[in-house]
């Protein structure tokens, strides 16, 4: 039993950082999505995103409704699932649905940049924030915010012009930073994509 002030069972900062890096390594693997958006024809990429989204939604439904399936899922993926995701959809599902919507709504170059902001910029914000964050607001660190902008811009210029990437990167970082009641895997690429579309 843990008592107030007893930190023996509370995760250390180093342990939290290690787990965040493990989660984000899975997140980074999703860079296959913006690369596919950029280089694959729409008639190939759209069915891939649609099919993957449908499959993931079916898995989520089975996980939430069937305890045996949930136990199997937890055995393989429990280490990268956040506590609150035990009772709702995981971030992976929102990444896929957010990718599908972003790719459907925007030009492929803008979609690829916006999804890269989500995958790499958001990952940089989380890792830097956990490791070095000291000045915080809304539970987020300014160090993480800065890392988000820099990494997003650097990856964004691979898909769009430097100035457009800059506007998109700042937008993505602000949207990630603010406590908006919508999953960031949806709001980051959709809002960043909208801003870049309006400015292009």
C-alpha positions in Angstrom: 0.0 0.0 0.0 1.3 3.4 -0.9 1.0 6.3 1.6 1.0 10.1 0.8 4.6 11.1 0.2 5.7 7.6 -0.5 7.3 7.7 -3.9 8.5 4.1 -3.9 5.8 3.0 -6.3 5.5 6.2 -8.3 7.2 6.1 -11.7 10.5 8.0 -11.8 11.1 10.8 -14.3 13.6 8.5 -16.0 11.1 5.7 -16.2 8.4 8.0 -17.5 10.8 9.3 -20.2 11.7 5.7 -21.2 8.1 4.8 -21.5 7.3 7.9 -23.5 10.2 7.2 -25.9 8.8 3.6 -26.3 5.4 5.0 -27.2 6.8 7.6 -29.6 9.0 5.0 -31.3 5.7 3.3 -32.4 4.4 6.8 -33.3 7.5 7.5 -35.5 6.9 4.3 -37.4 3.8 5.9 -38.7 5.9 8.2 -40.9 5.1 5.6 -43.5 1.7 7.4 -43.8 2.9 10.9 -44.8 5.5 9.3 -47.1 2.8 7.3 -48.7 0.6 10.4 -49.0 3.4 12.2 -50.8 4.7 9.5 -53.2 1.9 7.0 -53.8 -1.0 7.7 -56.2 -4.3 8.7 -54.5 -6.1 5.7 -55.9 -3.6 3.5 -54.0 -3.2 5.5 -50.8 -6.8 6.3 -50.2 -8.0 2.6 -50.0 -5.0 1.8 -47.8 -5.9 4.5 -45.3 -9.6 3.7 -45.5 -9.0 -0.1 -45.0 -6.5 0.4 -42.2 -9.0 2.8 -40.4 -11.8 0.3 -40.7 -9.7 -2.6 -39.5 -8.4 -0.6 -36.5 -12.0 0.5 -35.6 -13.0 -3.2 -35.6 -10.1 -4.1 -33.4 -11.0 -1.3 -31.0 -14.6 -2.5 -30.8 -13.5 -6.0 -30.1 -11.0 -4.9 -27.5 -13.6 -2.7 -25.7 -16.4 -5.3 -25.9 -14.6 -8.6 -25.4 -12.5 -9.2 -22.3 -10.6 -12.1 -23.7 -9.6 -10.2 -26.8 -8.7 -7.2 -24.6 -6.3 -9.4 -22.6 -4.6 -10.7 -25.7 -4.3 -7.1 -27.0 -2.8 -5.9 -23.7 -0.3 -8.7 -23.7 1.2 -7.5 -27.0 0.6 -3.7 -26.8 -0.1 -2.9 -23.2 3.3 -1.2 -22.7 2.5 1.5 -25.3 -1.2 2.0 -24.4 -1.9 4.9 -22.0 -4.0 4.2 -18.9 -7.0 6.2 -20.2 -6.9 4.3 -23.5 -7.9 1.1 -21.6 -11.5 2.5 -21.7 -11.6 4.3 -25.0 -10.0 4.4 -28.5 -6.2 4.3 -28.7 -4.1 7.1 -30.2 -3.3 4.8 -33.2 -7.0 4.8 -34.2 -7.1 8.6 -34.1 -3.9 8.7 -36.1 -5.4 6.6 -38.9 -8.7 8.4 -39.0 -7.0 11.8 -38.8 -4.7 10.7 -41.6 -7.6 9.6 -43.7 -9.5 12.9 -43.2 -6.4 15.0 -43.8 -5.4 13.2 -47.0 -9.0 13.4 -48.3 -9.3 17.2 -47.6 -6.0 18.6 -48.6 -3.4 18.5 -51.4 -1.0 15.5 -50.9 2.0 17.7 -50.2 0.2 19.7 -47.5 -1.3 16.5 -46.1 2.1 14.9 -45.9 3.5 17.9 -44.1 0.6 18.2 -41.7 0.8 14.5 -40.8 4.6 14.8 -40.3 4.0 17.6 -37.8 1.7 15.2 -35.9 4.1 12.3 -36.0 7.5 13.8 -35.5 6.7 17.3 -34.1 4.4 15.9 -31.5 6.8 13.2 -30.6 9.7 15.7 -30.1 7.4 17.9 -27.9 6.6 14.9 -25.7 10.1 13.6 -25.3 11.8 17.0 -24.9 9.1 18.1 -22.5 9.5 15.0 -20.3 13.3 15.3 -20.3 13.9 19.0 -20.0 10.5 20.7 -19.5 10.5 23.2 -16.6 8.4 26.1 -17.7 4.8 24.8 -18.0 1.4 25.9 -18.9 -1.7 23.7 -19.5 0.5 20.8 -18.4 2.7 21.3 -21.4 6.3 22.7 -21.4 7.6 25.6 -23.5 10.7 23.5 -24.1 8.5 20.9 -25.7 6.7 23.6 -27.7 10.0 24.9 -29.1 11.1 21.4 -30.0 7.8 20.8 -31.8 8.2 23.9 -33.9 11.8 23.2 -34.9 11.3 19.5 -35.7 8.0 20.2 -37.6 9.6 22.9 -39.7 12.6 20.8 -40.5 10.5 17.9 -41.7 7.9 20.2 -43.3 10.3 21.7 -45.8 10.7 18.2 -47.3 7.1 18.5 -48.5 6.2 22.2 -48.9 8.0 25.6 -49.1 10.0 26.8 -46.1 7.7 29.7 -45.3 4.6 27.5 -45.6 6.2 24.8 -43.4 7.0 27.6 -40.9 3.3 28.7 -40.6 2.2 25.1 -40.5 4.8 24.1 -37.8 3.8 27.0 -35.6 0.1 26.3 -36.0 0.6 22.6 -35.2 2.6 23.4 -32.1 0.0 25.9 -30.8 -2.8 23.4 -31.5 -0.9 20.7 -29.6 -0.1 23.0 -26.7 -3.6 24.4 -26.1 -6.1 22.3 -24.0 -8.6 21.8 -26.9 -11.1 19.1 -26.1 -10.4 17.0 -29.3 -7.8 14.3 -29.7 -4.5 15.9 -30.9 -4.1 13.2 -33.5 -7.2 14.7 -35.2 -6.8 18.4 -34.5 -3.1 18.8 -35.3 -3.1 17.7 -38.9 -6.5 19.0 -39.7 -5.9 22.6 -38.4 -2.3 22.7 -39.7 -3.5 21.5 -43.1 -6.3 24.1 -43.2 -3.9 26.9 -42.4 -1.3 25.8 -45.0 -4.1 25.4 -47.6 -5.4 28.9 -47.0 -1.9 30.4 -47.3 -0.7 28.4 -50.3 
